[in-house]
């Protein structure tokens, strides 16, 4: 095989149901030479055998690597095995409807980098959620009027922004290997959010581009877990990552393992874990975390404005692609400068403390 135009890296752990759909989409891609590197973390559902069958039948070119679980470690291993100068990181439950999408995306970012005379940029796709119940057919989230439907609409819009914390691995990440080595590797000390951490390094060290085409991902996790519960947990994770409180990430995997993946997400164990960790630390450190959290939460208040603008667009039946709205501009122009000081951050920290105590009292066992 000649040197591929692109190395596609997919970390897996028990993805026998969704991965063949993505591999089928990749098999139909036209216009470029690429390899697929699946880095498996020890699946017990036959994921590795399915991948080997694809390669053995010459449906795709690539390899399946098996090693210790941990997405950061798996992704870094995939980079080490990549033969192309270009890397594309994908989640196993991603889908592509356009058979020329990868070629168009690669040409788009290469053209941008030639004009900029720099490879310090990375690309991600527009995100679309599928909740039709038939992910095979690449449906769309089409339950108008439901809160879950609006939640997906909001997340799709947020993913189109280049603001801090808006870009995640479910959009795909396309960049040169050289740029990856300058901003990476993926963190291996985090059980989750390793892609978000790298995305932030890319944002501060270079530029994120929105590539042509959409990447479709299943909304099943949100439907099973409950979008409000998942949104709350994601907010906690984003906050703790931003303020550097890694003790939570070290303990959280045990809570994850205690929960049934086919049942709604239970938040109370996570709140109890936070309380336990807080009770074990000095009061000064505890309030340091609250104050840092207040600063982070205040800086994210623009999401309220985005949600208000999204609600209007959603009710009007418009697409979820982002356009500047009245409320988002108001938060940027007025709320941000009026609250970006010690008093604003402290008041927000106190509100967070009250909210946390309320969550502990109101969450059912």
C-alpha positions as CSV (number, residue, x, y, z in Angstrom):
1,X,0.0,0.0,0.0
2,X,1.3,3.5,-0.8
3,X,1.6,6.0,1.9
4,X,-2.0,6.8,2.8
5,X,-3.5,10.3,2.6
6,X,-5.1,9.9,6.0
7,X,-4.8,7.7,9.0
8,X,-8.2,7.2,10.8
9,X,-7.9,6.2,14.5
10,X,-10.8,4.7,16.3
11,X,-10.6,3.7,20.0
12,X,-13.0,0.9,21.0
13,X,-14.3,-1.0,24.0
14,X,-17.2,-3.3,23.3
15,X,-18.4,-1.5,20.2
16,X,-19.6,-4.6,18.2
17,X,-23.0,-3.0,17.6
18,X,-22.0,0.4,16.3
19,X,-18.6,0.0,14.9
20,X,-19.6,-2.0,11.8
21,X,-21.9,0.8,10.7
22,X,-19.0,3.3,10.8
23,X,-16.7,0.9,9.0
24,X,-19.3,0.4,6.3
25,X,-19.5,4.2,5.9
26,X,-15.7,4.4,5.6
27,X,-15.7,1.6,3.1
28,X,-17.8,3.7,0.8
29,X,-15.6,6.8,1.0
30,X,-14.2,7.8,-2.3
31,X,-11.4,10.0,-3.6
32,X,-8.6,9.3,-1.2
33,X,-6.3,6.6,0.1
34,X,-6.6,6.0,3.8
35,X,-5.9,3.4,6.6
36,X,-8.1,2.6,9.5
37,X,-6.4,1.9,12.9
38,X,-8.7,0.5,15.5
39,X,-7.2,0.5,19.0
40,X,-9.2,-1.8,21.2
41,X,-9.1,-1.8,25.0
42,X,-9.9,-5.4,25.5
43,X,-13.5,-5.9,24.2
44,X,-15.3,-9.0,25.2
45,X,-18.2,-8.7,22.7
46,X,-16.3,-9.6,19.5
47,X,-15.4,-6.1,18.4
48,X,-11.8,-7.2,17.4
49,X,-13.1,-10.1,15.4
50,X,-15.5,-7.9,13.4
51,X,-12.7,-5.5,12.6
52,X,-10.4,-8.4,11.5
53,X,-13.1,-9.6,9.2
54,X,-13.3,-6.3,7.5
55,X,-9.6,-6.3,6.9
56,X,-9.4,-9.9,5.9
57,X,-12.0,-9.4,3.3
58,X,-10.1,-6.4,1.9
59,X,-13.1,-4.2,2.6
60,X,-10.7,-1.8,4.3
61,X,-7.0,-1.4,4.8
62,X,-5.6,-1.1,8.3
63,X,-5.0,-2.8,11.6
64,X,-6.6,-3.7,14.9
65,X,-4.4,-3.2,18.0
66,X,-5.4,-4.6,21.3
67,X,-4.0,-3.2,24.6
68,X,-5.0,-1.9,28.0
69,X,-8.2,0.1,28.1
70,X,-8.1,3.9,28.5
71,X,-9.0,6.1,25.6
72,X,-6.0,8.4,26.0
73,X,-3.6,5.5,25.9
74,X,-5.5,3.9,23.0
75,X,-5.5,7.0,20.9
76,X,-1.8,7.6,21.5
77,X,-1.0,4.1,20.5
78,X,-3.0,4.6,17.3
79,X,-0.9,7.7,16.5
80,X,2.3,5.7,17.0
81,X,1.1,3.2,14.4
82,X,-0.2,5.8,11.9
83,X,1.6,5.9,8.5
84,X,0.1,9.1,7.2
85,X,1.0,12.7,7.8
86,X,-2.7,13.4,8.5
87,X,-4.7,12.0,11.5
88,X,-8.5,11.8,11.9
89,X,-9.8,10.7,15.4
90,X,-13.3,9.3,15.4
91,X,-15.7,7.8,17.9
92,X,-16.9,4.3,17.1
93,X,-20.6,5.4,17.0
94,X,-20.0,8.1,14.3
95,X,-21.6,8.0,10.9
96,X,-21.0,9.6,7.5
97,X,-23.8,10.0,4.9
98,X,-21.7,11.6,2.2
99,X,-19.3,9.2,0.3
100,X,-16.9,12.1,-0.5
101,X,-16.9,13.7,2.8
102,X,-13.4,12.7,4.0
103,X,-11.8,13.8,0.7
104,X,-13.6,17.2,0.8
105,X,-12.6,17.7,4.4
106,X,-9.0,17.0,3.8
107,X,-8.9,19.2,0.7
108,X,-10.6,22.0,2.7
109,X,-8.1,22.0,5.6
110,X,-5.1,21.6,3.3
111,X,-6.2,24.6,1.2
112,X,-6.6,26.6,4.4
113,X,-3.1,25.7,5.7
114,X,-1.5,26.5,2.3
115,X,-3.0,30.0,2.4
116,X,-2.0,30.4,6.0
117,X,1.4,29.0,5.5
118,X,1.0,27.1,8.7
119,X,-0.3,23.7,9.8
120,X,-1.4,25.0,13.3
121,X,-5.1,24.3,12.7
122,X,-7.4,21.4,13.1
123,X,-10.8,20.6,11.7
124,X,-14.0,19.1,13.1
125,X,-17.4,18.4,11.5
126,X,-20.8,19.8,12.2
127,X,-22.5,17.5,14.7
128,X,-25.9,15.9,14.2
129,X,-27.7,13.6,16.6
130,X,-29.8,10.6,15.5
131,X,-32.6,9.5,17.8
132,X,-34.8,7.8,15.3
133,X,-34.2,4.4,16.8
134,X,-32.8,3.2,13.5
135,X,-29.3,4.4,13.5
136,X,-28.6,2.2,10.4
137,X,-30.7,4.5,8.3
138,X,-28.9,7.7,9.4
139,X,-32.1,9.3,10.7
140,X,-32.4,12.6,12.4
141,X,-33.6,13.9,15.7
142,X,-37.2,14.4,14.8
143,X,-39.4,14.5,17.9
144,X,-40.5,18.2,17.7
145,X,-41.7,19.6,21.0
146,X,-39.9,17.3,23.4
147,X,-37.3,18.7,25.8
148,X,-34.9,16.0,24.7
149,X,-35.3,17.2,21.1
150,X,-34.5,20.8,22.1
151,X,-31.5,19.6,24.2
152,X,-30.1,17.9,21.1
153,X,-30.8,21.1,19.1
154,X,-28.9,23.1,21.7
155,X,-25.9,20.7,21.7
156,X,-25.7,20.7,17.9
157,X,-25.6,24.5,17.9
158,X,-23.1,24.7,20.7
159,X,-20.8,22.3,18.8
160,X,-20.6,24.7,15.9
161,X,-19.0,27.4,18.1
162,X,-15.3,27.7,18.6
163,X,-15.6,28.9,22.2
164,X,-13.9,27.2,25.1
165,X,-15.4,23.8,26.0
166,X,-17.5,23.6,22.9
167,X,-15.4,21.1,20.9
168,X,-15.3,17.4,21.7
169,X,-14.2,14.2,20.1
170,X,-17.7,13.2,18.9
171,X,-17.2,15.8,16.1
172,X,-14.1,14.1,14.8
173,X,-10.6,15.7,15.0
174,X,-8.6,16.2,11.8
175,X,-5.0,17.5,12.0
176,X,-1.5,16.9,10.9
177,X,0.7,14.5,12.8
178,X,3.3,17.3,13.3
179,X,0.7,19.6,14.9
180,X,-0.5,16.7,17.1
181,X,3.0,16.2,18.4
182,X,3.3,19.9,19.2
183,X,0.0,20.0,21.2
184,X,-0.4,16.4,22.3
185,X,-0.3,13.7,23.2
186,X,-3.7,12.8,24.6
187,X,-3.7,12.8,28.4
188,X,-3.6,9.3,29.9
189,X,-4.3,10.4,33.5
190,X,-8.0,11.1,32.7
191,X,-10.6,8.3,32.4
192,X,-12.8,10.8,30.3
193,X,-12.4,14.2,28.7
194,X,-9.0,13.4,27.1
195,X,-10.4,14.7,23.8
196,X,-11.7,17.9,25.3
197,X,-8.4,18.5,26.9
198,X,-6.6,18.2,23.6
199,X,-9.3,20.3,21.9
200,X,-8.5,23.2,24.3
201,X,-4.8,22.9,23.6
202,X,-5.5,23.1,19.9
203,X,-7.8,26.1,20.4
204,X,-5.2,28.1,22.4
205,X,-2.2,27.0,20.2
206,X,-3.8,27.3,16.8
207,X,-7.2,27.4,15.1
208,X,-10.2,25.2,14.9
209,X,-12.0,25.0,11.5
210,X,-15.5,23.8,10.8
211,X,-15.1,21.2,8.0
212,X,-17.7,20.7,5.2
213,X,-20.2,18.0,5.9
214,X,-21.8,16.5,9.0
215,X,-20.9,13.7,11.4
216,X,-23.9,11.9,12.8
217,X,-23.8,10.3,16.2
218,X,-26.4,8.2,18.1
219,X,-28.5,10.0,20.7
220,X,-29.1,6.7,22.5
221,X,-26.9,7.5,25.4
222,X,-28.9,10.7,26.1
223,X,-32.2,8.9,25.6
224,X,-31.2,6.1,28.1
225,X,-29.4,8.3,30.7
226,X,-31.7,11.3,30.5
227,X,-30.4,14.5,28.9
228,X,-30.7,16.7,32.0
229,X,-28.7,14.2,34.1
230,X,-26.1,13.8,31.4
231,X,-25.9,17.6,30.9
232,X,-25.4,18.1,34.6
233,X,-22.6,15.5,34.8
234,X,-20.9,16.9,31.7
235,X,-21.0,20.4,33.4
236,X,-19.3,18.9,36.5
237,X,-16.7,17.2,34.4
238,X,-16.0,20.3,32.3
239,X,-15.6,22.4,35.5
240,X,-13.3,20.0,37.3
241,X,-11.1,19.7,34.2
242,X,-11.0,23.5,33.8
243,X,-10.0,24.2,37.4
244,X,-7.6,21.2,37.5
245,X,-9.3,19.2,40.3
246,X,-8.2,15.8,39.2
247,X,-9.0,13.9,42.4
248,X,-12.6,13.6,41.2
249,X,-11.5,12.0,37.9
250,X,-9.4,9.5,39.9
251,X,-12.4,8.4,42.0
252,X,-15.3,8.8,39.5
253,X,-14.6,5.6,37.4
254,X,-15.8,3.5,40.4
255,X,-19.1,5.3,40.4
256,X,-19.5,4.8,36.7
257,X,-18.9,1.1,37.0
258,X,-21.7,0.8,39.6
259,X,-24.3,2.1,37.2
260,X,-26.3,0.0,34.7
261,X,-25.7,1.2,31.2
262,X,-29.3,0.5,30.2
263,X,-30.8,2.6,33.0
264,X,-31.1,6.4,33.6
265,X,-28.0,8.0,34.9
266,X,-27.9,8.4,38.7
267,X,-26.3,11.6,39.8
268,X,-26.6,11.2,43.6
269,X,-23.5,8.9,43.8
270,X,-21.4,11.6,42.0
271,X,-22.6,14.3,44.4
272,X,-21.9,12.1,47.3
273,X,-18.4,11.4,46.0
274,X,-17.8,15.1,45.7
275,X,-19.0,15.6,49.3
276,X,-16.8,12.8,50.5
277,X,-13.7,14.3,48.9
278,X,-14.6,17.7,50.2
279,X,-15.0,16.3,53.8
280,X,-11.5,14.9,53.6
281,X,-9.8,18.2,52.7
282,X,-9.0,21.3,54.7
283,X,-11.7,24.0,54.6
284,X,-9.3,26.4,52.8
285,X,-8.8,24.0,49.9
286,X,-12.5,23.3,49.7
287,X,-13.3,27.0,49.4
288,X,-10.5,27.3,46.9
289,X,-12.3,24.8,44.7
290,X,-15.6,26.6,45.2
291,X,-14.0,30.0,44.2
292,X,-12.4,28.5,41.2
293,X,-15.7,26.9,40.2
294,X,-17.4,30.3,40.7
295,X,-15.0,31.8,38.2
296,X,-15.5,29.0,35.7
297,X,-19.3,29.0,36.0
298,X,-19.5,32.8,35.6
299,X,-17.3,32.6,32.5
300,X,-19.8,30.0,31.0
301,X,-22.9,32.2,31.6
302,X,-23.0,33.0,27.9
303,X,-24.6,29.5,27.5
304,X,-27.8,30.9,29.0
305,X,-27.9,33.4,26.2
306,X,-27.2,30.7,23.6
307,X,-30.0,28.6,25.1
308,X,-32.5,31.5,24.8
309,X,-31.5,32.1,21.2
310,X,-31.7,28.4,20.4
311,X,-35.2,28.2,21.9
312,X,-36.3,30.9,19.5
313,X,-34.8,29.2,16.5
314,X,-36.1,25.8,17.6
315,X,-39.6,27.1,17.9
316,X,-39.3,28.7,14.4
317,X,-38.2,25.3,12.9
318,X,-34.9,26.7,11.9
319,X,-31.6,24.7,11.5
320,X,-29.4,24.3,14.5
321,X,-26.3,25.8,12.7
322,X,-25.1,28.8,14.7
323,X,-25.9,32.4,14.0
324,X,-25.3,35.3,16.4
325,X,-28.4,36.0,18.4
326,X,-29.7,38.8,20.5
327,X,-29.2,37.1,23.9
328,X,-25.7,35.7,23.2
329,X,-24.6,39.1,22.1
330,X,-26.1,40.6,25.2
331,X,-24.2,38.3,27.5
332,X,-21.0,39.0,25.6
333,X,-21.5,42.7,25.6
334,X,-23.0,43.4,29.0
335,X,-23.0,40.4,31.4
336,X,-19.4,39.5,30.8
337,X,-17.8,42.9,31.6
338,X,-20.2,43.6,34.4
339,X,-19.4,40.4,36.3
340,X,-15.8,39.6,35.4
341,X,-14.3,40.6,38.8
342,X,-13.7,39.2,42.2
343,X,-17.2,40.1,43.5
344,X,-18.9,38.4,40.5
345,X,-16.8,35.3,40.9
346,X,-17.4,35.1,44.7
347,X,-21.2,35.6,44.3
348,X,-21.2,32.8,41.7
349,X,-19.2,30.5,44.0
350,X,-21.8,31.1,46.8
351,X,-24.7,30.2,44.4
352,X,-22.8,27.1,43.4
353,X,-22.5,26.1,47.1
354,X,-26.2,26.6,47.6
355,X,-27.0,24.6,44.4
356,X,-24.8,21.7,45.5
357,X,-26.4,21.5,48.9
358,X,-29.8,21.5,47.3
359,X,-28.8,18.7,44.9
360,X,-27.8,16.5,47.8
361,X,-31.1,17.0,49.5
362,X,-33.4,16.6,46.5
363,X,-31.8,13.7,44.6
364,X,-33.7,10.5,45.3
365,X,-31.8,7.5,46.6
